């Protein structure tokens, strides 16, 4: 899946109309027909459709859908937000066709909601760039308070198409039919909880329409990333499988480094070594005999044999942590920087090419010197700023986790709210570190680690419930999903 900005989407559509001679009205009718078929598929018992239209082309999609619903025998009501005088072009043509069928738009009235089986949101399209306020905001809130299913056309009104940020308030859809391109805002931050289930149609545009326009991000399947794994040959031994060093687990935080170690083991690392506090050594190896635990005094020796070093899980920010952090940054091996190591980095910023940073939005804000809200309001811009300032590969965690190396960006659509629990980031850190130790390049290891982690969370949520997802279980599920990798030699 490729995701395009609003500007690129508009250019693709304009090319199809101007250069390929595809009438804009035909695209509008295709969008409406696809959307009505989606409505029928998911709500086959619908008898009364309420279509709420704005005055732009999104409203035109709504007028066209109203025609299909009417012809199919539905009782159709159209509520128009705005003046008919503002409706132009193809949208005006669709409005006139509605009038010819006896479908006359009326001012919105909450009484219209009482008889509707399904509501269609055709108010604002992807071009919205200011907050929804006043009467519109009140109407949107009244729609959100109903229990009637809502189908949004192209994007839920009020949702910013490029960022997933809500502009004032937004209509919460049960389903969203989006056209021509996948919009980034549907898949990150608040997009997924606003859009509901997403349905996509390119409206029969061919690949020539997209040439010269580059996606802001891509999203690949777990299977795609699994097939990037190095093949495991019969002659493999633990040295070939990779030796890694995990640094962390300060006082009272042994569990964090233990989870990272468990994840590294269950995702294929050959040797997993840990630098931690002396009073954790016995407990760690008793809990997981495969782990090899050492104190700070042995850091230099163990670092020499490690293919990759990771620091952060349970690190804290005391003198012990700072000393290990500074020592780690002097090493030439690939590094994975997480948790409190990121907070230490924010205090003394530097740039390296050979590392992976894995901040959540709060840590990303500290790294950039901005608020968490500012990061979330435009995650795509934030991850680009992080990469420019710190180099390497950045993993910006959260709903719609992003991975960026300065040239290519991946968006992960998997994962669920049940994964918002302490220890999940530690599991991700151990997973990514393990994949780097096995020979994967930093970007690919980060993408596979994120995808494997998120899909494992979804698997657990389906088996138990979102409330039952815990990090230690996740590590074990990841090893099962790894079995879907190609075994071709």
Residue, then its C-alpha position, 0 to 999 in steps of 0.5 A: x500500500x502506498x500513501x500519498x499527501x493531499x497535494x499529490x492526490x489532487x495532482x494525480x486526479x488533475x492529471x487523469x482529468x486533463x491528460x487522460x481525458x477522464x471526466x471529473x463527473x465520471x470519477x465522482x460517479x465511480x466514487x459514489x457507486x463504489x461507496x453505495x455498494x460498500x454501504x449495501x454490502x455492510x448494511x443490507x437491511x438499510x431502507x432510509x439513507x440520510x446523506x449529509x452534503x457539503x458544497x464542494x466535490x465531496x458533497x457532489x459524491x454525496x449527491x451522486x450516492x443519493x441517486x444510486x440509493x434512490x434508484x435502488x429503492x431506498x428512502x433518501x433524505x439529503x441535508x445540505x450544509x451550506x448554500x446551494x449557490x456555492x455548489x459548482x461544476x460536477x457537484x452542481x451537475x449531480x445536485x441537478x440530477x438529484x432535483x430531477x429525481x425529486x430529491x431536494x436537499x433541506x437544511x439539517x435538522x436533528x429530526x432527520x436522524x430519527x428515521x435514518x438506518x445509515x448516514x453518509x458523511x459527504x461534508x468535507x473532503x481532503x482539502x479541509x485546513x481549518x478547525x470545524x467550529x460553530x454550527x458545523x461542530x454542533x452538527x458533527x457532535x449530534x451525529x457522533x451521539x447517534x447509534x446509527x452507522x456512518x459511512x464517510x466519503x473519502x475521509x471523515x469530515x474534520x479529520x486532516x487527511x495528511x496527519x490524522x489530526x482532528x481539526x476541531x471536531x470530526x465525524x466518527x465513521x463506522x466505515x470510510x470509502x477512500x478514493x484514488x490514493x490511500x490518505x496517510x491520516x486514515x492510518x495514523x494518530x486519530x485516523x483509525x479510530x475516526x475512520x472505522x473500517x477503510x475501503x479503497x478504490x482507485x476509481x479505475x485509474x491506471x498506473x500512468x496516472x500515478x507516475x511522477x508522484x511519490x508516496x509519502x510512505x508505504x505499508x507492506x504486509x508482515x509476510x513481505x518483511x518476514x521474507x527479508x529474513x536471512x535464511x537459516x541454513x543447517x550449518x548455522x551455529x550460535x555465532x552466525x545467528x548473532x551475538x547481541x548486548x543489551x544494556x539496562x535493568x537498573x534498580x527496581x527495573x530488572x523486568x524491562x531488560x528481561x523482557x528485551x532479552x526474552x524477545x531477542x531469544x524468541x526472535x532468533x538471536x544466537x547469544x543474548x548478553x545483558x549488562x545490568x546491576x549486580x543484584x539482578x544477575x542471578x535472578x535473570x539467569x534463573x528466570x531465563x537460563x539462556x540469558x548471559x548476565x554481566x555487570x558494568x565492569x565487564x561492559x568493554x569485554x562483552x561489547x567486543x564480541x557483540x554485533x549490535x548493542x542496545x541500551x535503554x530498557x529499564x536504564x534510568x538516568x542516574x550515574x550508573x546509567x549515564x556512564x553506560x550510555x556514554x560508553x555505548x555511544x563510543x562503540x562502532x557497532x550498530x546500536x538501538x537506543x530506547x527509553x531512558x537512553x533517548x532521554x539522555x540523548x535529548x540532553x546531549x544531542x548528537x548525530x550518528x548514522x549507524x543506530x536505530x532510535x525508537x521513541x514514543x511521542x513523549x520521548x520524540x518531543x523531548x528529542x526535538x524540544x517540542x511538546x508531545x502534542x506537537x509531535x502527534x499533530x504531524x507525525x510524518x513531519x516529526x519523524x523527518x525532523x528526528x532523522x535530520x537531527x539525529x541520523x540513522x533510522x527512526x522508529x516513531x512508535x504509536x498508533x500507525x508506527x512510522x519507520x524512516x531512514x531519510x529516504x524511505x518511510x514505512x507505516x505499520x497499520x497493525x497493532x491495537x490499544x491493548x498494547x499500551x502497557x508497560x514493557x511493550x517497548x522493551x519487547x520491541x527493542x529486543x526484537x529489533x536488536x535481535x534482527x540486526x544481530x542476525x544480519x539485517x540492515x537497520x531499516x529492514x530490521x526496524x520494519x520487520x521488528x515493528x510489523x512482527x511486534x504489532x501483528x503479534x499484539x493483534x494475534x493475542x488480542x484476538x485470542x484473549x482480548x485487548x485487555x489480556x495482551x501482556x508483553x511476555x506473551x507477545x514475545x512467545x507469539x512472535x516466535x510463532x509468526x516467524x514460522x510464516x517466513x519463506x524457507x527457500x534456501 
